[in-house]
Amino acid sequence: MANKTILMSRIRQILRLYTEGTSKKKISELTGSSRNTVKKYIQKFHREHLTFEQVSEMTDHDLEQLFGSVEPVVKDARLDQLQTLLPEMEKQLKRKGMTILLLFEVYKKQYPNGYGITQFYKYFRYYLKRVQPVMHLEHKAGDKLYIDFAGEKLSILDTESGEIREVEVFVAVLGSSQLTYVEAVWSQKKEDLIRACESALHYYGGVPAAIVPDNLRSAVSKEIERETLKPLPTYPYEFKQQVMVTVMKNGHACLHVDKHYYSVPFRFIGKKVKILYTSTRVEIYHRYERIATHNRHFRKYHYTTLNEHLASSHRYLSEWTPEKFLEQAKAVHEEVAAYITLVIENKQHPEQAYKSCSGILSLVRKVGAARLTNACRRAQSYGVYNYPIIVQILEKNLDQQSEDEQQLGHTMPQHHNIRGADYYE
């Protein structure tokens, strides 16, 4: 009786999969029934004009009366024969250059009446899944790049000389996305490996946190040789990018991808310079001469300044000076001048404040002296001294609130776009 229940459950499973849109071939694989059996049940299902809901409500007895029992399972001697061979085949598959196709060809020569390639693949893969369990690993995006050479070499034809040469196949895979890069190189020597890695990094458009070789001879010389290794270079090899910019009047060059400013010697103000940057370093060049080097920083709208570049004792002739900004501010209002003074004093070097001062004073043409004065007064009450906070106050019309409204606790709006004083320090 238990066996009959199982057989009727299989009929329900076949019909459920069919009504869900599964193909007959897939149903056959999932249920372990022959395609002819699957086809027979589906034809009977249509002839009786049934729905799956009706089938699911039938008892096992009614279902058997309607569809008949499932065809008896016939023991296949070929399967028993193949199963005795699979353990040894699994060992051979680990050998370099061995494939399932080669194993099938050997099997077919020894057993001409054995399974064809489709069934051979099916049972071999079932066996491998059972004896070679796998573990799912979570890969962090941008973390690791895995590299290796394929087991089998390929051959290429030199169309000019007619010479056929073997090449190694370099493969790189990003752990998270599985994005793959493949290149043919002449050998597995270090120079070819390095060039292939460089090409892969250019293809991906960036540098991962680590490159992981799979015991490549060109990447691993000895198992233990830490004591004999030379010190690592100060700055490791990293993928470099470049951009051309103009040095601003405050003596800084802006790396626009980060919106961060780096100082250069003041004599290069107004000059075109090239910024070469990696994930950790920023180098600035003028006509092939490196004029500045900084650690890379990612804090937006902030300055990285070397004392020898813009120290106030090296004041330079420029349109931007503290005195000039204060003079312009006083022409608007004394409170604006007081705020500009605080903007300058809150920077290590006055030059770092010039861009904010210029931006603040330019707003008078857009909003007028009265609104700018009110905005400076409110920003000063927040204890924040820079251009972005003035813009936010004006955009949200906070400068037009009355004194009573300010005293009711509306000093700073609760909004994710309004940042605290620490952000602007």
N, C-alpha and C positions, 0 to 999 in steps of 0.2 A: 504493500500500500504506500509506504514511504517513497519508493522509487516512482510510483505512478504520480504522486504529488509533485515530485521534482520535474517529471516530464511535462506535466500540465503547466507548471510555472515557466518552463522554457517556451511553450507556445505563447503564453501571455507576454513574455519578454520579447519574443520575435515580433508580435503584432504591435506592441507598444513602441518599439524602435522604428518600425515601419511607419506608423502614424505620426511619428516625430520627424520624419523626413530622412531617416538613415538609409543608406543604399543597401541593396541586397548583399553585396560583397562584404560590406562592413558588418552587417547583421550576422553573416555567416562566421566571421572572425570573432565577434564578441560573444556569440552564444555557443560556438563549437559545433554548429549544425552544418550539414552540407548545403550548398547553394540550391540544389534541387529540392531539399526539404523546406528551406525557407520559401522558395518559389511556390511550392505546393500549398503551404499554409496561407500565403498571401492571396493566391487565386481562390481558395476556398472562402477566405474572408470577404472577397469581393462578390463572389457568386451568392453568398447568403445576405449581402447588403447589410453587413453588420457595422457597428461602431465599436471603438475600443472600450467605451463605457459599458456597452452590453456584454462584451467578452469578459471584462473584469468582474462583472456581477455573476457570471456563470459559475456553477459548482464544478469541481474536477470531473465528476461523472458526466455532466452535460457537455463539458468541453471535449471529453474523450469520445462521446457519442457523435459529436459534430465533426471533429477533426481527425479522430483516430489517434493511435499512439505514435510516438516518435519512432523513426526507424531504429532498429537495434544497432548498438555500437559494435562494429566489427574490429577485432584486434588486428592491427597491421604489423606484420613481422618486420617490415622495414624500419618502423619506429624503434622497436626493441634493439635492432641491429645498430641504428644510428646512435641511440642513447649510450651504448657501450663504448662508442668511439669518441663521443664529445669531450670527456675529460682530457684525453691526450691531445685532441685538436685545440682545446683551450690553452694548453701549455705551449703548443707550437705557434699559436697566434701571437705570443709575446716575443717571438724571435723577430729580429730586424728584417724588414722587407716582406714579412708574411702577411697575407690578407685572407679574408674569408673566401674570396673567389679562388685563390690558389688551393685552399684546403678542399673546396668543392671539386675542383678538377682532379685532385688526387683521389678523393672519395669515389668519384664517378668511374675512374679507371679501375679501381679495386672492386667496385660494386656496380656494374653496368645497369642492373635492374633496380638500383636504389632510387631515392627521391630525386626529382628535378631540382633546379636551382631555387625556385620559389619556396618550396616546402623545406629545402635544406636551410635556406636563410631563416625561415620562420622558426624552426625548431632550434637552430643554433643560437639565435638571438634570445629566445625564451630561456635557454640554458644559461647564457651569459648573464642575463638579468638576475637569475637565481643565485649564481655562484660569485658574481661580482657586484655586490650591492654598492651603491654610490651615495655620497653625502652631499647635500645641497649646501653650497657656500654662498654667503652674501658678499658681494663685491661692492666696495665704495666707489662711486663715480670719480674718475680721475686719479684713483689710487695706484693701481698697478697695470703695467703693460707686460704681458707674457710673451717671450720670444723663444723660438726653436727652429731647427732645420728639419724639413720633412725627411722621412726615412729613405725614400727612393729618389735617385737623381733623375733629372730630365736631360734631354739632348737637344741642342740647337744646331741649325745649319747656317754656316757662314756663306751667304749668297755670293760673295765675291771669290772666295778661295775654294768653296765646295767642302770645306772641312766641317766635320761633325764633332762638336765639343759637348762634354757633359757639364752640367751646371747644378749647383746646389739650390734648393728652394728654401728661402728664408720666409718665415711666417711670424707675424706679430698680431696679438689679439688683446684688445682692451677688456679687462676683467668684467666690468659692469655691463657695457653695451654689446660686447662680443663683436665690435667693429673690427674687421680683419684686414690686414695689409700683407700682400704676398709679393716677393721680388726674387728673380733669379740672379744669383751671383756666381762668380767663378769658383769660389772655394769657401771653406769655413774658417779661413785665417782671420786674425784679428782685424786687419785692415778692411776686409770685405764685410765682416760683422759690424764694425763701427759705421761704415758707410751705409749699410742697410738699415741700421738703427736710426741714423740721422734722416734717411729718406722716409722712414716710417713716422718719425716725429713731425716732419714737414707735412706729411699726408694728413696726420691727425690735427695739425694746426696748434699744437701745444705740447707740454711736457707733463707726464704723470709723476706721482710722488716716487715711484720706484719702477725699475725695469727688472723683471725676474727671468733669468735664463734657466733652461731646463738641462743643467749639467753639460752645457756646451763646452767642448775642449778649449775653444777660443775665448770663452768667458771665465772658465775656472781652471787655473793652472795646477794647484795643489789643494789637497783637502785641508791641510794644516800648514800655514806659513805666515801666521800673523807676526811672528817675531822678526821676519825678514822684510816685511812690507815697508816701503818708504812712506813718509807722511803724506797725507792727502793734500792737494793744493788748497790754498786759502779759499778760493772760490771754485766750486765744482762746475763741470760743464753743464750749461743750461741753454735751453732754446732761447735765442735772442730775437727781439723784434726792434724795429726802429721807426722813428717819426721825426719829421722836420717841424720846428717851431721857431717863433721869434721871441727873443728875450724881452720881457716886459720892462717898463720903466722902473719898476721896483727891484730890478736885478734878479728876477726869478724866471725860470722856464716852466711852463705848465705841461705835465704829462696828462693829456686830456682823458685817457682811458680811466685814470683814477681820480681826475680833478684835484691833483695834488701838485704843489709848487716846490721847485728845487732851486737853490741859489747857485749863481755863477759869479765869477769876478766881475765887478761893476763896469769894467771897461768894455764888456760885451753887450751892454744894454743896446737894444734895437737891432742886434745882429741875428742872422739866421743860424741856428745851431741844429745839430742832429742828436737826438736822444736815443741811445741804445739801452734797452731794458730787458731784464730777465725777471724771474719770479722773486728775486731777492735784491738785485742791484740795479742802479741807474747810473749810466755814464753819459756825459754830455760832451760833444765834440764840436769844434769850430775849425773848419778847413783841415781836417785830419789830425788836429791837436786836441787831446783830451784836456778839457778845462775844468771839469768837476766830476766827482764821484760821490755817490750817496747810497746808503741803504734804502731800499724801496719801502715806501709807506703807502697805506691804502686809505687813510683818513681824508675824506673829501674836504676841499676848501681849506686845507691847512698847509703850513709852510715848513720845509726842512731847510735850515739855513746854517752855513758855516760862518763863524765869526770873521775869518779872514776875507770873506767875500764882501760882506756888507756892513762891517763895523762902522758905527757912526763917526769914528775918528777919521774914516776915509770918505767923508762926504763928497759926493760928486755933483757936478753941474747937471741939473735936470729940471724938467718942468714940475716935478713932484718934490716938495719939501714940506716938513711940518708947518713951517711959517706960512707957506702959501695956502695950505689947506685951512689953517686957522683964520687967515685973512678972508677967505671965501666964506667960511662958516659964520663969521661975525657979520658979514653983509646980509646974511639971512636972519639970524637972531643970536643973542648971547647964549641961549640955552643950547642951540645947535653947536656953537663953538665949544661949550663945555663938554658936550657929548663927544665931539671929534677929539678933544684932548684926551678923554678917557679911552677912546678907541686906540689912539697911538700909544698911550702909557701902558696898555694891557698887552703889548707885544714886546718880545725881547729886543727886537730891532724896530725902529720906526718904519723902516722900509717895508716890513711885513704888513703894516696897516694901510699902506697907501692905496691899495686896490679897494679896500672897504671904504676909505674916506672919499675916494673919487666916486664910487657908486652911490654913497649916501647923498653927497652934494648934488649929483646929477638928477636926483629925484625932485628937486625943487621945481624944475621945468615941467614936470608931469603933474605934481599934486599941489604946488604952491608952497609959500613960506609958512603959512599958518599950520597946515597939516603936517609938514615935515617937522616943525617945532614941537607939535604935540606928540608925534611919533617918537622923537628923540627923548622927550620927557618921560614917556611911558617906558621905553626900552631901558632908560636909566633906572627907573623904579624896579625893573626886573633884575638889574645887575648884569645885563648882557650887552656887550659892546661890539657890534659888527653890522655889516650890511644886510645879511639874510633876515635878522630879526626885525629891522626897520621895514623891509619889504612885506613881511608877514603881517605886521601891525597895520600897514596901510591897506593891504589886500582885504583884510577882515574888518576894516573901518573901526578898529579899536581906538584909533587916535581921536575919534569923534564921540567917544563915550564921556559922560559927565563925571565930575569928581565924585558925586554921590554914588554912581554906579561902580566906580573903582573901589570905593570904600565898602561896598556890599560884598566884597570878596571876588569880584571879577578881575583879579589881577592878571591871571594867566588862563586862557581858555583851555578846557580839557579836550584835547584833540590830538590824534596821533601824528599830525603834521607839525605840531608845535613842540619843539624840543626844549629841554631844560637848559639851564645856564652852563652845566658841565659840558654839554655838547659843543658850545661855542668858545670854550676856553682855549 
